[in-house]
């Protein structure tokens, strides 16, 4: 019973910490959108800067705050919602390709050291190949966890990245759209 309470307290503490980080990012976004220097910086780098932010945000282990959180700042700099979404989605796709590339390099090591894991991953992928594309699309669109969590294991299966580009791009666009619209709605409600 004490273990369950400890786990519950830990989960509540993690949830509160996550909400504090997101709330802080939203407040910072509002504050920065009123800062002429910040708006000028975003305006100077424009959509190329957002692609770079998308790459950094796509590698979630670097900065766990989604770049879409600062959509108020991007809008204050005159960037359109469609441009913001596409730029962040392309940046995330580039980060995904880096994660997949890392997975292909890790596959070489895993195949040598843990041949049974590589064989199992390939067998699952062969038996369920029809599920890979919809799974990748839905994961990229709806799961707030790095895409590398599925891309690295998929690289173990030997699938070619070119088959994953369109599902990842569609999923990333949907994900960024959900974030931008959700954050914009939340910001309008709170501020």
N, C-alpha and C positions, 0 to 999 in steps of 0.2 A: 504494500500500500504506500509506503514512504517513497519507493522508487517511482511510482506513478505520479505522486505529487511533485517529486523533484523534476521529472520530465515535463510535467504540465507547467511548472514555474519557469523552467528553462525555455519552453516554447512561447510562453506569454512574454517573457523578457526579450526573446528574439523578435517577436512580432512588434512589441513596443519600440525596440531599437530600430527596426526597419521603418516603422511609421514616422519616427522622429527624423531619420535620415531623409526620407521622402519629403516630409513637411519642411525640413530645413532647406532642401533643394528647391522646393516651390517658392519659399520665401526669398531665397537667394536669387532665383530667376526673376521674381517681381522687382526686387531691389536693383538687380543689374539692368533690367529693361528700362529703368529710369536713369541709368548712368550714361551720360553722353559718351564717355570713353569706351565703355563696354559695347555700346551700340555701334560706335565707329569701328571698333576692332572686328566685330562680327560682319559689319558691312564691308570692311576691307578684304576679308578672306572669303566672304560669300559662301556659295555652294561648295566650292573646293574645300574650304575649312570644315564644312559640315560633313563632307565625305571623310575627312581625316578624323573628325570626332566620331563618326560612325564606325570607323576601324577600331578606334580606342574603345568605344562602347561595346563593339562586337566581341572584343576580347574582355568579357565581363570580369575576369579575375583581376584585371588591371584597375578598373574603376567601376565599382558595382552600381553606380547611378546612371540610368539610361540618359543619353544625350537629349532625348525627346523631352525630358523634364524641363529643359530650358527653352521650350518653344516660345514662350512669351518674349524672351530676349531676341530670338531669331525673327519673330514677327515685328518687333520694334525696330529691327534693322532693315525692314522692308522686304524680307524674304517671304515668298508665298508658301502656303501650307503644302501644296503639291510639290514644290521644289524641295522643301524641308524633308518631306517623307521620302522622296526618291533619293535625295543625297544621303540621308541616313541609311536607307535600305542598301544602296550601292556600297557604302562604307562597311556595313555589316557583312555583305556578301564577300567583300575582299578579306575581312577578318575570318570568315568561314573558310575561304580558300586556304588561308594560312593554317588554320586548325586542321583542315583535311590533309594538307601537305605534311604537317607534323605527324598526323596519323599514319601516313604512308611510310614515313621514316621509322616510326615506332613499330609498324607492322613487320619490318625487316628483322628487328630485334626479337619481337614476340614470336614470329614464325620459327626462329632458330632456337629460342630458349623454351618457349611454351607452345610446341607444335599442336598439342591437343586443343588449346584455346583457339588458335587460328583456324584449325579444321572445323571446330564447332561453329565458329562465327560464319565461315563460308557455307557450311551446310544449312544453317538457319536462313541465310540470305538467299540461297538457291531455292529452298522450299517455300519461302515467303516473299519472293521477288516482287510480286504484284502489290505488296503492301508498302514497299520502300518509298515510292514517290508520294503517296498520300500521307504517310507517316512523317516524312521529312517536311512536307508543306505545313501540316497541322502543328508539328513540333515548333518549327520556326515561327509560326504565326501566334501560337497561343501559350507556349511554355516560357515563363520568365526565368529561364536558366540558359547558360551558354549553349549555342548550337554545337559547339565542339564536343559536348557530352554524347552526341549521337554521331557526329562526323568522324571522330577518331575510331570508334568501333566499326563504322561503315567502311573506313579505309582498310581495316583488317580484312574485310570480305573481298577486296579486290575490285569493288565497283569503281567505275570511272567517274571523276568529278563532273564531267560534262553532262552526265545524266542527272546530276543533282542541282545544276545551276538554275534552271527554270523553277523547280519547286522551292528552292531556297529563296530566290528573288521574290516569287509570289508570296511566300510565307513572311519574308522580311518586310515587304511592302504592307501586308495586312497587319503585321505586328506594329510597325511604326505608325500606321494609320490609327490603330486602336489606342496606342499611347498618346499620340498628338491630340486626338479628339477627346480622349478621356482626361488628359491633363488640362487641356484648354477648358473643358466643361467644369472640372474641379476648381481650377483657378478662378473662373468667373463666379462660381458659387462662393468661394472663400474670400475673394478680394473684391 
